């Protein structure tokens, strides 16, 4: 048996160990009457959600390596939940869903969880109302939401009521989008409305051996004739690449622990800042590892064309090197993550030249846009780190709408109201620079590393800037071959060997001259000096001072930033 497999139990762990008595403290003569009978009936109703599943259903849940909803709550918090609705209709109406307010690390959190041991966690109209009221409560009191999804979908015998329940829940959850953040955990096998609903949340966490999608493999087989496994159709390996899932984890326990960790970076609502966390990491700590990274990369044979893993830079900047990445499995050419800088929560959006030269493709653009929109809504400042040669060209990208994706990213940057900085690490080329949080698009601070190369075009731009010089060099190649022949004849070289040696020498000469022009192009046009002189860059920062400069400036801007909700409705998703 794998070590992470649950051991099935032979009894319901939530049943009471001894009968309940209804005598008051100090009562001597206890003779149960109608009043005590009423209390007992009420007590049994209160206990029904815990005991009605029976040990067989709990055992089935454990055999599938899943926890019950009550066990999941205990992993999330040690404090008892404040159950919102204890309804239990004649047809188990409302019984398959638990809604509550819980305390997580001192914060109130609205919580729901499907009880798969009751009617497979299916939804009816009553459940829809319960969810809608919980969402309304979260929005009214500005508390975050956590969802534990484990549902077979709409309860078929309920007829259209199950669909109405989902529709009511969809509507209510959409209305608090942009008001309070939400974290959804996917457990078990979810289809139909059970996939729509959690994806309305801000972030979605999916463990291994789980599924969610519009339809299951059986429906796909019957309708399309395709044989596909649940994992191939809607497992974490699929959804993490599409962006439907934000974080994949090993198991249910890790999912709930990850939800707790993510919550530490999020505000309770759109009218406040994310939690401040005092740090023992000095803001003036030198970031020498960035300096060493650059030395190793740029002094290598490939020079300034050497890829650089930007996650190392983010790690060096953040308090104690800690950061929380969003969508780490998707579009690795860009990194989106939360971190802390001097105790303040900060979002990072960074080109990662270690993957695909950091070029911005469709997936990267949409990944960035979603994250930036979230930070904008919830008062989280953003540090952009730029190192890209531009947007990814090509037929496939154009046919899929790279222009639209790039526009979504640009719009999110222009709309950003929180303090936002740009760090030019190396390449800031063409349209990518123009649409990546510079001063014209609203940046509060733009700084450049000494390694910065800002230009309309990258190294290929030499062909346009020095086209006349290159034309003359290439046009004189034949004359150079003849000149080399004369020199080689003097050395006693003759025949076929003379011709080939002369052409080789001429080619080497041309390559050397072209390289000189390339270096000249980089020196004159691909450096931060021109951008600095034009005011496009505020200052050049040494790599070892990056954390201090960012922390000092961020502290200043946050002192003068007032968190408040938008005047009009703003949602997390387009």
Number of C-alpha atoms within 10 A of each C-alpha: 6 5 6 9 13 16 12 16 14 11 14 17 15 16 14 11 7 6 6 10 11 14 13 8 6 6 7 8 7 11 7 11 8 8 10 15 12 11 13 15 12 12 13 13 14 14 15 16 21 17 17 15 19 17 19 15 19 23 23 16 18 17 15 13 17 22 24 20 22 17 13 16 21 12 15 20 17 12 13 12 18 13 13 16 17 18 20 16 10 8 10 13 19 24 26 26 31 24 23 19 21 23 17 15 14 9 13 17 22 27 28 26 26 27 24 26 23 19 20 17 27 26 30 28 24 23 29 24 19 24 26 22 19 24 28 17 16 26 25 13 13 22 22 23 27 27 21 25 26 31 29 21 21 24 21 13 10 16 12 14 19 22 20 20 23 28 18 18 23 19 13 20 24 17 17 25 23 24 26 26 27 30 24 28 26 28 26 22 22 26 19 17 25 24 23 16 19 25 19 18 23 21 21 26 27 29 23 18 16 19 26 30 19 15 16 19 17 15 12 16 12 10 8 9 10 12 13 14 14 18 17 14 20 25 22 26 16 15 23 22 16 16 20 18 26 24 24 24 15 12 18 24 17 16 25 24 14 19 22 18 12 16 23 17 23 23 22 27 26 27 18 17 22 22 15 15 15 12 14 10 14 14 21 16 15 17 19 15 15 22 16 12 16 19 12 13 16 16 11 12 9 10 13 17 15 16 18 24 15 24 19 13 22 24 17 21 29 23 25 15 15 15 22 17 18 20 26 18 18 20 26 18 22 32 26 26 19 25 23 24 29 26 19 24 26 24 27 27 23 26 31 25 24 17 15 18 21 29 21 26 24 21 21 23 23 22 25 27 24 20 24 25 23 22 23 25 26 27 28 29 26 28 23 23 27 28 30 29 28 23 22 18 12 9 9 10 16 14 9 11 14 23 15 14 22 24 16 19 23 21 16 22 24 16 13 24 20 21 24 24 24 24 24 27 25 25 28 27 22 17 15 22 21 16 18 22 28 24 17 11 16 17 22 17 22 22 24 29 18 17 20 23 28 25 23 16 20 20 17 10 17 20 16 10 14 15 12 11 14 18 11 10 16 17 11 13 16 12 12 20 21 15 13 19 22 14 13 18 13 9 9 8 16 13 8 8 10 17 16 13 17 22 18 14 16 22 16 12 16 18 14 12 15 19 13 12 18 18 14 14 21 18 13 12 22 26 22 26 21 15 19 16 11 9 12 18 21 16 18 18 17 16 22 19 18 25 23 19 16 22 20 14 14 23 16 11 16 17 8 9 15 13 18 14 17 15 6 6 11 17 15 22 15 8
